[in-house]
Amino acid sequence: MTLQQLLTIATDKAKFQSLADYVDYGLRYLEFIKTQFQAVIVSQNEHNYRFFQYKKEGTFNVTRPINADLMLSFEEFEQQQCVFFSILQHIREQAANTKENRRLLNTFIYTAQQSIGATLDALPATRSNTARKINGDLFERFIRLVIKEVGIEVSTGTIAVPVILNGQEVFTMTYQHDLIIRVEEATKAIGSVKTSSKDRLDKIFVDKFLYNRLTETNTPHFAVFLNDVQRKGKEGKYGINATFLPGHFKGYTIKLNPLDGVYYCDIRANMLTEDILKEHIKTFDHFLFEDVWKFIE
């Protein structure tokens, strides 16, 4: 398969309707990159990150940072696809809850999504906004499909929020949400899904504050991010920058309201060690194995 054929699929969101579609695309991309790169560039500052440079058909574009510790090879991805589905379908069984299975959930989802994102990086610079929108929409759909696969009712759309004053509904406001988790029509949790927290973190905290204040409820709000890194530097000297704002996160957590869960496939080292961050931020497997079930109790 050529890069242009991959781009034709990746830019058509209608091609991604099931988890099998995401897996199939990941296999196609991983097979392509085995031989079809101009170069693989190692990050100057964090050496586990790589940048793929395409050949002439991709106008020698350089991709987003790819975490080599998480990105599976074609052979690994192909071998583990059945295991991935099995974990999701049996996630509430104790036998499924192993360190290896937890890691596989994160790496498999990361690999499938980055296969799409890295393909879209081959588009010309004039279409970068389009690429960003497609990638974000497909990640949101991907996470929604994963949640459905474990047996939870989830949708996207608007919620009519009743504004309560003195115990009486005064009027309603509508809010758009990426993930709405329901049990028998009752909203149990609201989620935001983004490829990174860049330029979005503030809104997620404020959304929880406004929703719960307006409805006089304590509905859990959570966020799922793919990663929080971006490319920096000039050709031949590429490195990565973190796009996560720890000060903002801590400030909103302490002074506004904490989120009920923040999850990453590619978690940053400081999120595992710094006070406040390590209490609230986890890898995505924690959401699927534990936290989402607490939300729907």
C-alpha positions as CSV (number, residue, x, y, z in Angstrom):
1,M,0.0,0.0,0.0
2,T,1.3,3.5,-0.9
3,L,1.3,6.5,1.3
4,Q,-1.3,8.2,-0.9
5,Q,-3.6,5.1,-0.5
6,L,-3.1,5.3,3.3
7,L,-4.0,9.0,3.2
8,T,-7.1,8.3,1.2
9,I,-8.3,6.1,4.0
10,A,-7.1,8.2,6.9
11,T,-8.8,11.4,5.6
12,D,-12.2,9.6,5.2
13,K,-13.7,9.3,8.7
14,A,-16.4,7.0,7.3
15,K,-13.8,4.3,7.0
16,F,-13.5,4.0,10.8
17,Q,-16.8,2.7,12.1
18,S,-15.6,-0.2,14.3
19,L,-12.6,-1.2,16.4
20,A,-11.7,-3.7,13.6
21,D,-11.4,-0.8,11.2
22,Y,-8.8,0.9,13.5
23,V,-6.9,-2.3,13.9
24,D,-6.9,-3.0,10.1
25,Y,-5.6,0.5,9.4
26,G,-2.9,0.1,12.1
27,L,-1.7,-3.1,10.4
28,R,-1.6,-1.4,7.0
29,Y,0.4,1.5,8.3
30,L,2.9,-0.6,10.3
31,E,3.5,-2.7,7.3
32,F,4.1,0.4,5.2
33,I,6.7,1.9,7.5
34,K,8.8,-1.2,7.6
35,T,10.4,-0.2,4.3
36,Q,9.0,3.1,3.1
37,F,10.7,5.9,5.2
38,Q,13.2,8.3,4.1
39,A,14.6,8.4,7.6
40,V,13.9,7.7,11.3
41,I,15.1,10.6,13.4
42,V,15.8,10.2,17.1
43,S,14.8,13.0,19.4
44,Q,17.7,15.2,20.7
45,N,16.4,15.5,24.2
46,E,14.2,12.4,25.0
47,H,15.7,9.5,23.0
48,N,12.7,7.2,23.3
49,Y,10.9,9.5,20.9
50,R,11.3,9.1,17.1
51,F,10.2,11.2,14.1
52,F,9.5,9.5,10.8
53,Q,10.4,11.3,7.6
54,Y,8.5,10.4,4.5
55,K,9.9,10.1,1.0
56,K,9.1,12.3,-1.9
57,E,5.4,11.2,-2.1
58,G,5.0,12.6,1.4
59,T,7.0,15.8,0.4
60,F,9.7,14.7,2.9
61,N,7.4,15.7,5.8
62,V,8.4,14.8,9.3
63,T,5.8,13.3,11.6
64,R,4.8,14.1,15.2
65,P,6.9,12.5,18.0
66,I,6.3,8.7,18.3
67,N,7.2,7.0,21.6
68,A,9.2,4.0,20.6
69,D,8.5,2.4,24.0
70,L,4.8,2.3,23.2
71,M,4.6,2.0,19.4
72,L,4.3,-1.7,18.5
73,S,5.9,-3.3,15.4
74,F,3.8,-4.8,12.7
75,E,4.5,-8.3,14.0
76,E,3.6,-7.4,17.6
77,F,0.5,-5.6,16.6
78,E,-0.6,-8.5,14.4
79,Q,0.1,-11.1,17.0
80,Q,-1.7,-9.1,19.8
81,Q,-4.9,-8.0,18.0
82,C,-6.9,-11.0,19.3
83,V,-5.5,-10.6,22.8
84,F,-6.6,-6.9,22.7
85,F,-10.2,-7.8,21.9
86,S,-10.2,-10.6,24.5
87,I,-9.0,-8.3,27.2
88,L,-11.8,-5.8,26.5
89,Q,-14.4,-8.5,26.4
90,H,-13.3,-10.1,29.7
91,I,-12.1,-7.0,31.5
92,R,-14.1,-7.6,34.6
93,E,-12.6,-11.0,35.1
94,Q,-9.7,-11.2,37.5
95,A,-7.6,-13.3,35.1
96,A,-7.6,-10.4,32.6
97,N,-6.1,-8.0,35.2
98,T,-2.4,-8.5,34.6
99,K,0.5,-6.1,34.2
100,E,1.0,-7.4,30.7
101,N,-2.6,-6.9,29.7
102,R,-2.7,-3.4,31.2
103,R,0.4,-2.4,29.2
104,L,-1.0,-3.9,26.0
105,L,-4.2,-1.9,26.2
106,N,-2.1,1.3,26.4
107,T,0.4,0.3,23.7
108,F,-2.2,-1.1,21.3
109,I,-4.5,1.9,21.4
110,Y,-1.5,4.3,21.2
111,T,-0.1,2.4,18.1
112,A,-3.5,2.3,16.3
113,Q,-4.1,6.0,16.9
114,Q,-0.6,7.2,16.1
115,S,-0.7,5.2,12.8
116,I,-3.6,7.6,11.8
117,G,-1.9,10.7,13.2
118,A,1.4,10.0,11.6
119,T,-0.2,9.3,8.2
120,L,-2.0,12.7,8.4
121,D,1.3,14.4,9.0
122,A,2.1,13.6,5.4
123,L,-0.5,16.1,4.2
124,P,0.7,19.5,3.0
125,A,1.1,22.3,5.6
126,T,-2.0,24.0,4.1
127,R,-4.1,21.2,5.4
128,S,-2.7,20.9,8.9
129,N,-5.9,22.2,10.5
130,T,-7.9,19.6,8.6
131,A,-5.5,16.9,9.7
132,R,-5.7,18.0,13.3
133,K,-9.5,17.9,13.2
134,I,-9.7,14.5,11.6
135,N,-7.2,13.0,14.0
136,G,-9.1,14.4,17.0
137,D,-12.4,13.2,15.8
138,L,-11.1,9.7,15.1
139,F,-9.5,9.4,18.5
140,E,-12.7,10.4,20.2
141,R,-14.6,7.8,18.2
142,F,-11.9,5.2,19.0
143,I,-12.2,5.7,22.7
144,R,-16.0,5.6,22.5
145,L,-15.8,2.2,20.6
146,V,-13.4,0.8,23.2
147,I,-15.7,1.8,26.1
148,K,-18.7,0.2,24.2
149,E,-16.6,-3.0,23.8
150,V,-16.3,-3.5,27.5
151,G,-20.1,-3.3,27.8
152,I,-20.8,0.2,28.8
153,E,-23.4,2.5,27.2
154,V,-21.7,5.6,25.9
155,S,-22.5,8.2,23.4
156,T,-21.6,11.7,22.2
157,G,-23.9,14.6,21.8
158,T,-25.6,17.3,23.8
159,I,-27.1,17.2,27.2
160,A,-30.0,19.5,28.1
161,V,-28.9,20.8,31.5
162,P,-31.8,21.9,33.8
163,V,-30.9,25.0,35.7
164,I,-32.2,24.5,39.3
165,L,-33.0,27.4,41.6
166,N,-34.4,26.7,45.0
167,G,-35.2,23.2,44.0
168,Q,-37.2,24.2,40.9
169,E,-36.1,23.9,37.2
170,V,-36.0,27.4,35.9
171,F,-34.8,26.7,32.3
172,T,-32.4,24.4,30.4
173,M,-29.0,24.9,28.8
174,T,-27.4,22.6,26.2
175,Y,-23.8,21.3,26.5
176,Q,-21.9,19.3,23.9
177,H,-19.8,16.5,25.3
178,D,-17.4,13.9,23.8
179,L,-18.5,11.1,26.1
180,I,-21.7,10.7,27.9
181,I,-21.9,7.5,30.0
182,R,-25.4,6.5,30.9
183,V,-27.2,3.7,32.9
184,E,-30.9,3.3,32.1
185,E,-31.0,6.9,30.6
186,A,-29.4,8.4,33.8
187,T,-26.2,10.3,33.1
188,K,-23.5,8.7,35.3
189,A,-20.3,10.4,34.0
190,I,-19.2,12.9,31.4
191,G,-15.8,12.7,29.5
192,S,-13.6,14.7,27.3
193,V,-11.4,13.0,24.8
194,K,-8.5,14.9,23.1
195,T,-5.2,13.9,21.5
196,S,-3.5,16.3,23.9
197,S,-4.4,18.7,26.7
198,K,-2.9,21.7,24.8
199,D,-5.3,24.7,24.8
200,R,-8.1,22.5,26.3
201,L,-7.2,21.8,29.9
202,D,-8.9,24.9,31.3
203,K,-12.3,24.2,29.6
204,I,-12.5,20.7,31.0
205,F,-12.2,21.9,34.6
206,V,-14.6,24.7,34.0
207,D,-17.2,22.4,32.3
208,K,-17.3,20.2,35.4
209,F,-17.7,23.3,37.7
210,L,-20.5,24.8,35.6
211,Y,-22.4,21.5,34.9
212,N,-22.5,20.5,38.6
213,R,-23.2,24.0,39.8
214,L,-26.1,24.4,37.4
215,T,-27.6,21.0,38.0
216,E,-26.8,20.9,41.7
217,T,-25.3,17.4,41.2
218,N,-21.9,15.9,41.6
219,T,-21.6,14.1,38.2
220,P,-18.1,12.7,37.6
221,H,-16.1,14.4,34.9
222,F,-13.0,12.8,33.4
223,A,-10.6,13.3,30.5
224,V,-8.7,11.0,28.2
225,F,-5.6,12.2,26.4
226,L,-3.3,10.3,24.0
227,N,-0.2,12.2,24.9
228,D,1.2,15.6,25.6
229,V,4.3,16.2,23.5
230,Q,5.0,18.0,20.3
231,R,8.0,18.4,17.9
232,K,10.4,21.3,18.4
233,G,13.6,22.4,16.7
234,K,14.8,22.6,13.2
235,E,15.6,20.0,10.6
236,G,18.4,17.7,11.8
237,K,17.9,18.8,15.4
238,Y,14.4,17.8,16.3
239,G,13.4,17.3,20.0
240,I,10.2,17.3,21.9
241,N,8.4,19.8,24.1
242,A,5.8,18.9,26.7
243,T,2.5,20.5,26.1
244,F,1.0,19.7,29.5
245,L,0.7,22.7,31.9
246,P,1.3,21.3,35.5
247,G,0.8,24.7,37.2
248,H,-2.7,25.1,35.6
249,F,-3.6,21.6,36.4
250,K,-2.7,21.9,40.1
251,G,-4.3,25.3,40.4
252,Y,-7.6,24.2,39.0
253,T,-7.5,21.0,41.0
254,I,-6.9,22.8,44.3
255,K,-8.9,26.0,43.8
256,L,-11.8,25.1,41.4
257,N,-12.5,21.4,41.5
258,P,-10.6,18.2,40.9
259,L,-11.5,16.1,37.9
260,D,-12.6,12.5,38.7
261,G,-10.0,11.0,36.5
262,V,-7.4,12.0,33.9
263,Y,-5.9,9.2,31.7
264,Y,-3.1,9.0,29.2
265,C,-1.8,6.3,26.9
266,D,1.6,8.1,26.8
267,I,1.9,9.4,30.4
268,R,4.7,11.9,31.2
269,A,7.3,11.1,33.9
270,N,6.4,14.1,36.1
271,M,2.8,12.9,36.2
272,L,4.0,9.8,38.1
273,T,6.2,11.6,40.6
274,E,4.8,15.1,41.4
275,D,2.4,15.7,44.2
276,I,-1.2,16.3,43.1
277,L,-0.4,15.1,39.5
278,K,0.3,11.5,40.6
279,E,-2.9,11.5,42.7
280,H,-5.1,12.4,39.8
281,I,-3.4,11.3,36.5
282,K,-3.1,7.6,35.5
283,T,-2.6,5.5,32.4
284,F,-5.7,4.6,30.4
285,D,-5.8,1.0,31.6
286,H,-6.9,2.3,35.1
287,F,-10.0,3.8,33.5
288,L,-11.0,0.5,31.9
289,F,-10.1,-1.9,34.7
290,E,-11.3,0.2,37.6
291,D,-12.6,3.7,37.5
292,V,-15.3,3.5,34.8
293,W,-17.1,0.8,36.9
294,K,-17.0,3.1,39.9
295,F,-18.6,5.9,37.8
296,I,-21.6,3.7,36.9
297,E,-22.3,2.2,40.3
